[in-house]
């Protein structure tokens, strides 16, 4: 076998144990940003703002307004941690999550 094939096999064997790590903030921002792709509304700036779990809690539309008068909520997401599930997972609430006061969404998608 050629040395290149050996290097490839060693590389692939080593990759099996590699675990990619992403923060919940990065995942939330990626979801919020991806959601604006192809939408009818163009957002020059997109934020994923953390929302504290309290019951009743602040509405995402109010949290977005706190970021600036021109920001508004276009989605709310819940990013589950790895301790809850084997892999990172997310649930999108869409526009209905912007008015949620229950402990559900832990990130607000805000656009300007």
ROLUM-13486 format. One record per residue: residue in three letters; x, y, z of N, C-alpha, C in turn. Coordinates in nm, 2 decimals. Each point is the difference from the previous one (the first is absolute). Example, Ala and Ser with C-alpha at 12.3 -4.5 7.8 and 13.67 -1.06 7.14 Angstrom:
residues 2
RODO   code     n_c1     n_c2     n_c3    ca_c1    ca_c2    ca_c3     c_c1     c_c2     c_c3
RODO    ALA     1.32    -0.57     0.78    -0.09     0.12     0.00     0.09     0.12     0.00
RODO    SER    -0.04     0.11    -0.07     0.09     0.11     0.00    -0.08     0.11     0.08
//
This chain:
residues 112
RODO   code     n_c1     n_c2     n_c3    ca_c1    ca_c2    ca_c3     c_c1     c_c2     c_c3
RODO    UNK     0.08    -0.12     0.00    -0.08     0.12     0.00     0.09     0.12     0.00
RODO    UNK    -0.05     0.11    -0.07     0.08     0.12     0.00    -0.01     0.07     0.13
RODO    UNK     0.10     0.09     0.03     0.00     0.07     0.13    -0.12     0.09     0.01
RODO    UNK    -0.05     0.06    -0.11    -0.12     0.09     0.01    -0.12    -0.08     0.05
RODO    UNK    -0.02    -0.12    -0.04    -0.11    -0.08     0.05     0.01    -0.02     0.15
RODO    UNK     0.12    -0.03     0.05     0.03    -0.03     0.14    -0.03     0.13     0.08
RODO    UNK     0.04     0.11    -0.05    -0.03     0.13     0.07    -0.15     0.03     0.01
RODO    UNK    -0.07    -0.03    -0.11    -0.14     0.01     0.00    -0.07    -0.09     0.10
RODO    UNK     0.04    -0.12     0.00    -0.06    -0.10     0.10     0.03     0.04     0.14
RODO    UNK     0.12     0.05     0.03     0.04     0.04     0.14    -0.09     0.13     0.03
RODO    UNK    -0.01     0.09    -0.09    -0.08     0.12     0.02    -0.14    -0.04     0.03
RODO    UNK    -0.06    -0.09    -0.08    -0.14    -0.03     0.02    -0.02    -0.08     0.14
RODO    UNK     0.09    -0.08     0.03    -0.01    -0.07     0.13     0.01     0.10     0.12
RODO    UNK     0.08     0.10    -0.01     0.02     0.10     0.10    -0.13     0.09     0.01
RODO    UNK    -0.06     0.02    -0.11    -0.12     0.09    -0.01    -0.12    -0.06     0.07
RODO    UNK     0.00    -0.14     0.02    -0.11    -0.06     0.06    -0.03     0.05     0.14
RODO    UNK     0.11     0.03     0.07    -0.02     0.04     0.14    -0.01     0.15     0.02
RODO    UNK     0.00     0.08    -0.11    -0.01     0.14     0.01    -0.14     0.04     0.02
RODO    UNK    -0.02     0.09     0.10    -0.14     0.05     0.03     0.00     0.15    -0.03
RODO    UNK    -0.08     0.05    -0.08    -0.01     0.14    -0.03    -0.08     0.07     0.11
RODO    UNK     0.05     0.11     0.04    -0.06     0.07     0.11    -0.05     0.14    -0.04
RODO    UNK    -0.13     0.03     0.02    -0.05     0.13    -0.03    -0.07     0.05     0.12
RODO    UNK     0.00     0.13     0.02    -0.07     0.06     0.11    -0.14     0.02    -0.04
RODO    UNK    -0.09     0.01     0.10    -0.14     0.02    -0.02    -0.02     0.13    -0.07
RODO    UNK     0.08     0.10     0.04    -0.01     0.14    -0.07     0.02    -0.01    -0.15
RODO    UNK     0.11    -0.07    -0.03     0.03    -0.02    -0.15    -0.11    -0.07    -0.07
RODO    UNK    -0.05    -0.10     0.06    -0.11    -0.08    -0.07    -0.13     0.09    -0.02
RODO    UNK    -0.03     0.07     0.11    -0.12     0.09    -0.01     0.02     0.11    -0.11
RODO    UNK     0.12     0.06     0.00     0.02     0.10    -0.11     0.00    -0.06    -0.13
RODO    UNK     0.05    -0.12    -0.02     0.00    -0.07    -0.13    -0.15    -0.02    -0.05
RODO    UNK    -0.08    -0.05     0.10    -0.14    -0.02    -0.03    -0.07     0.13    -0.04
RODO    UNK     0.02     0.10     0.08    -0.07     0.13    -0.03     0.05     0.06    -0.13
RODO    UNK     0.13    -0.01    -0.03     0.05     0.05    -0.13    -0.05    -0.08    -0.12
RODO    UNK     0.00    -0.13     0.02    -0.04    -0.09    -0.12    -0.15     0.02    -0.03
RODO    UNK    -0.08     0.04     0.10    -0.14     0.02    -0.02    -0.03     0.12    -0.08
RODO    UNK     0.09     0.09     0.00    -0.03     0.12    -0.09     0.04    -0.02    -0.14
RODO    UNK     0.06    -0.11    -0.03     0.04    -0.03    -0.14    -0.13    -0.03    -0.08
RODO    UNK    -0.03     0.08    -0.10    -0.11    -0.03    -0.09    -0.13     0.06     0.06
RODO    UNK     0.00     0.07     0.11    -0.12     0.05     0.05    -0.04     0.13    -0.07
RODO    UNK    -0.12     0.04     0.01    -0.05     0.12    -0.07     0.06     0.12     0.07
RODO    UNK     0.04     0.00     0.12     0.05     0.11     0.07     0.15    -0.01     0.01
RODO    UNK     0.07     0.11    -0.03     0.15     0.00     0.01     0.04     0.06     0.13
RODO    UNK     0.08    -0.06     0.07     0.06     0.05     0.13     0.14     0.03    -0.02
RODO    UNK     0.04     0.13     0.02     0.14     0.04    -0.01     0.08    -0.06     0.12
RODO    UNK    -0.06    -0.01     0.11     0.06    -0.06     0.12    -0.09    -0.10     0.07
RODO    UNK     0.06    -0.11     0.04    -0.07    -0.11     0.07     0.07    -0.02     0.13
RODO    UNK    -0.08    -0.01     0.10     0.05    -0.03     0.14    -0.07    -0.13     0.05
RODO    UNK     0.07    -0.08     0.08    -0.06    -0.11     0.07     0.03     0.04     0.15
RODO    UNK    -0.11     0.04     0.07     0.01     0.06     0.13    -0.05    -0.11     0.10
RODO    UNK     0.08    -0.02     0.10    -0.04    -0.10     0.11    -0.12     0.05     0.07
RODO    UNK    -0.09    -0.10     0.03    -0.12     0.03     0.08     0.00    -0.09     0.12
RODO    UNK    -0.01     0.06     0.12     0.00    -0.07     0.13    -0.13    -0.08     0.02
RODO    UNK     0.01    -0.12     0.05    -0.11    -0.08     0.03    -0.07     0.04     0.13
RODO    UNK    -0.10     0.08     0.00    -0.08     0.03     0.11    -0.15    -0.01    -0.04
RODO    UNK    -0.08    -0.02     0.10    -0.14    -0.02    -0.03    -0.09     0.09     0.09
RODO    UNK    -0.06     0.11    -0.05     0.00     0.04    -0.14     0.13     0.07    -0.04
RODO    UNK     0.04    -0.01    -0.12     0.13     0.06    -0.05    -0.03     0.12    -0.09
RODO    UNK     0.11     0.07    -0.04    -0.01     0.11    -0.10    -0.04    -0.06    -0.13
RODO    UNK    -0.07     0.08    -0.08    -0.03    -0.04    -0.14     0.12     0.03    -0.08
RODO    UNK     0.02    -0.08    -0.10     0.12     0.02    -0.09    -0.02     0.14    -0.08
RODO    UNK    -0.12     0.03    -0.03    -0.02     0.13    -0.07     0.04     0.12     0.09
RODO    UNK    -0.01    -0.02     0.13     0.04     0.11     0.09     0.16     0.00     0.02
RODO    UNK     0.05    -0.13     0.00     0.15    -0.01     0.01     0.06     0.06    -0.12
RODO    UNK    -0.05    -0.02    -0.12     0.05     0.05    -0.12     0.00     0.15     0.00
RODO    UNK    -0.11     0.06     0.04    -0.02     0.15     0.01     0.11     0.06     0.09
RODO    UNK     0.04    -0.08     0.11     0.10     0.05     0.09     0.14     0.01    -0.07
RODO    UNK     0.02    -0.08    -0.11     0.13     0.01    -0.07     0.01     0.13    -0.09
RODO    UNK    -0.12     0.06    -0.02     0.00     0.12    -0.08    -0.14     0.02    -0.05
RODO    UNK    -0.05     0.12    -0.02    -0.13     0.03    -0.04    -0.04    -0.06    -0.14
RODO    UNK     0.10    -0.02    -0.08    -0.03    -0.05    -0.14     0.00    -0.16    -0.01
RODO    UNK     0.04    -0.06     0.11     0.00    -0.15     0.00    -0.13    -0.06     0.03
RODO    UNK    -0.04    -0.11    -0.07    -0.12    -0.07     0.03     0.02    -0.15    -0.01
RODO    UNK    -0.09    -0.07     0.07     0.02    -0.15     0.01    -0.06    -0.06    -0.12
RODO    UNK     0.07    -0.10    -0.06    -0.06    -0.07    -0.11     0.00    -0.16     0.02
RODO    UNK     0.06    -0.04     0.12     0.00    -0.14     0.04     0.05    -0.01     0.14
RODO    UNK    -0.03    -0.12     0.06     0.05    -0.03     0.13     0.04    -0.15    -0.01
RODO    UNK     0.11    -0.04     0.06     0.05    -0.13    -0.01     0.04    -0.05     0.14
RODO    UNK    -0.01    -0.13     0.02     0.06    -0.07     0.12     0.11    -0.09    -0.05
RODO    UNK     0.12     0.03     0.06     0.11    -0.09    -0.03     0.02    -0.09     0.12
RODO    UNK    -0.01    -0.13    -0.02     0.01    -0.10     0.10     0.15    -0.03     0.02
RODO    UNK     0.04    -0.02     0.12     0.14    -0.03     0.03     0.03    -0.15    -0.02
RODO    UNK     0.12    -0.04    -0.01     0.04    -0.14    -0.02    -0.04    -0.08     0.12
RODO    UNK    -0.01     0.06     0.12    -0.04    -0.08     0.12    -0.14    -0.05    -0.01
RODO    UNK    -0.08     0.08    -0.07    -0.14    -0.04    -0.02    -0.02    -0.11    -0.10
RODO    UNK     0.07     0.02    -0.11     0.00    -0.10    -0.11     0.14    -0.04    -0.04
RODO    UNK     0.01    -0.10    -0.08     0.14    -0.05    -0.03     0.07     0.10    -0.09
RODO    UNK    -0.08     0.07    -0.09     0.05     0.10    -0.09    -0.06     0.13     0.02
RODO    UNK     0.06     0.11    -0.05    -0.07     0.13     0.01    -0.12    -0.01    -0.08
RODO    UNK    -0.11     0.06     0.04    -0.13     0.01    -0.07    -0.06     0.13     0.02
RODO    UNK    -0.09     0.04    -0.09    -0.07     0.13     0.01    -0.14    -0.02    -0.03
RODO    UNK    -0.08     0.09     0.05    -0.15     0.01    -0.03    -0.03     0.14    -0.03
RODO    UNK    -0.06     0.02    -0.12    -0.03     0.14    -0.04    -0.15     0.03     0.03
RODO    UNK    -0.03     0.11     0.06    -0.13     0.04     0.03    -0.06     0.09    -0.10
RODO    UNK     0.08     0.06    -0.10    -0.04     0.09    -0.10    -0.07     0.12     0.06
RODO    UNK    -0.09     0.07    -0.06    -0.05     0.13     0.05    -0.08    -0.02     0.13
RODO    UNK    -0.06    -0.12     0.02    -0.07    -0.02     0.13     0.09     0.01     0.12
RODO    UNK     0.13    -0.03    -0.02     0.09     0.00     0.12     0.03     0.15     0.04
RODO    UNK    -0.02     0.09    -0.09     0.03     0.14     0.03    -0.09     0.06     0.11
RODO    UNK    -0.12    -0.06     0.02    -0.09     0.04     0.10     0.00    -0.09     0.12
RODO    UNK     0.09    -0.10     0.01     0.00    -0.10     0.10     0.04     0.06     0.13
RODO    UNK    -0.07    -0.04     0.11     0.04     0.05     0.14     0.04    -0.13     0.08
RODO    UNK    -0.02    -0.12    -0.05     0.03    -0.12     0.07     0.15    -0.03    -0.02
RODO    UNK     0.05    -0.10     0.08     0.14    -0.04    -0.01     0.01    -0.10    -0.12
RODO    UNK     0.02     0.05    -0.11     0.02    -0.08    -0.12     0.12     0.05    -0.08
RODO    UNK    -0.02     0.10    -0.08     0.11     0.05    -0.08     0.11     0.06     0.09
RODO    UNK     0.13    -0.04    -0.03     0.11     0.06     0.08     0.08     0.09    -0.09
RODO    UNK    -0.04     0.02    -0.12     0.07     0.11    -0.09    -0.11     0.07    -0.08
RODO    UNK     0.02     0.12    -0.02    -0.09     0.09    -0.08     0.08     0.03    -0.13
RODO    UNK    -0.06    -0.01    -0.11     0.05     0.04    -0.13    -0.05     0.14    -0.03
RODO    UNK     0.10     0.10     0.00    -0.04     0.14    -0.02     0.06     0.05    -0.13
RODO    UNK    -0.08     0.07    -0.07     0.05     0.06    -0.13    -0.02     0.15    -0.01
RODO    UNK     0.09     0.06    -0.08    -0.01     0.15    -0.01     0.01     0.03    -0.15
//
